């Protein structure tokens, strides 16, 4: 009987910990976007993208795209920054929704 009790604890403690954490069924969200200038849709290289409620971040690549994988619950806010452009904040509600993020040039 003692072995069954130990086995129960081995199963119930990890189950309790996982029930406390909201892991969205164990699948991370992947956000993919392109950062552009609004007037001519030229891509912006080296833009910094971060999730405001966490420390997860990405930088636009050579093709001005970024990919950000996160375990955060949707929706969450993204902040997009670049030294030559004004910052922008957007809400990510659907990781499959594709759209451009445009940043205004600083004056």
C-alpha positions in Angstrom: 0.0 0.0 0.0 2.9 2.3 0.7 4.1 2.0 -3.0 0.7 3.1 -4.3 0.8 6.2 -2.1 4.3 7.2 -3.4 3.2 6.6 -7.0 0.2 8.8 -6.4 2.4 11.7 -5.2 4.7 11.2 -8.1 1.8 11.7 -10.5 -0.2 14.3 -8.6 2.5 16.9 -7.9 3.5 17.4 -11.6 -0.2 17.5 -12.5 -0.8 20.1 -9.9 2.1 22.2 -11.2 1.0 22.0 -14.8 -2.6 22.9 -13.9 -1.3 26.1 -12.2 0.7 27.1 -15.3 -1.3 28.3 -18.3 0.5 26.6 -21.2 -2.3 26.9 -23.8 -2.4 23.1 -24.4 1.4 22.9 -24.7 1.7 24.6 -28.0 3.6 27.9 -28.4 2.3 30.7 -30.5 4.5 31.8 -33.4 4.0 35.4 -34.6 5.4 36.3 -38.0 5.3 39.8 -39.4 7.1 42.3 -41.7 8.1 45.8 -40.5 7.8 48.5 -43.2 7.7 52.2 -43.8 4.1 53.4 -44.4 4.5 55.6 -47.5 6.6 53.3 -49.7 6.4 50.0 -47.9 10.2 49.7 -47.8 11.3 47.2 -45.3 12.9 48.3 -42.0 16.0 46.3 -41.1 17.0 45.6 -37.4 13.7 46.6 -35.8 13.4 45.4 -32.2 10.2 43.6 -31.3 9.2 42.6 -27.8 6.3 41.3 -25.9 5.4 44.0 -23.3 4.3 41.5 -20.6 7.4 39.3 -20.8 11.1 39.3 -21.8 10.6 37.6 -25.2 11.9 39.6 -28.1 13.0 39.4 -31.7 14.9 41.5 -34.3 13.9 41.8 -37.9 16.2 39.7 -40.1 17.9 40.6 -43.4 14.6 40.1 -45.2 12.9 42.5 -42.7 10.8 39.7 -41.3 10.7 38.5 -37.7 9.5 35.4 -36.0 8.6 35.4 -32.3 7.7 32.2 -30.5 6.0 32.5 -27.1 4.0 30.6 -24.5 2.1 33.8 -23.6 -1.7 33.7 -23.6 -3.3 35.6 -26.4 -4.0 38.4 -26.8 -0.7 40.2 -25.8 0.9 43.5 -26.8 3.9 43.8 -29.0 6.2 46.9 -29.0 8.2 47.6 -32.1 11.2 50.0 -31.9 13.9 51.3 -34.1 16.3 54.2 -33.5 15.3 56.0 -36.7 11.5 55.5 -36.4 8.8 56.2 -33.8 7.8 53.2 -31.7 4.5 51.3 -32.3 2.4 49.1 -30.1 0.1 46.5 -31.5 -2.1 43.8 -30.1 -1.4 40.2 -31.3 -4.8 38.4 -31.1 -4.3 35.7 -33.8 -0.9 34.3 -34.6 -2.1 33.2 -38.1 -3.3 36.7 -39.0 -0.7 38.2 -41.4 -0.3 41.9 -41.6 2.4 44.6 -42.0 3.7 46.7 -39.1 4.5 50.2 -40.2 6.7 52.7 -38.4 6.8 56.4 -39.0 10.2 58.0 -39.6 11.3 60.3 -36.8 11.5 64.0 -37.7 
